[in-house]
């Protein structure tokens, strides 16, 4: 995996983990770091979707350590 792909994957994982925090605790990590109102009010359905996206981000961490290449 080249550096650009790895960097993009890390940003996607960080974003997904932030959505997990929003879904599970209604707390926005990125806003906490850079300023603003850290508490988000959301419906149950949107919070469920945020948690699913966050779990996908946790699963995606394994891709950072997978260096297998696709053969043509």
Secondary structure, DSSP 8 states (H G I E B T S, - for coil): --HHHHHHHHHHHHHHHHHHHHHHHSB-HHHHHH-S--B----HHHHHHHHHHHHHHHHHHHHHT-------
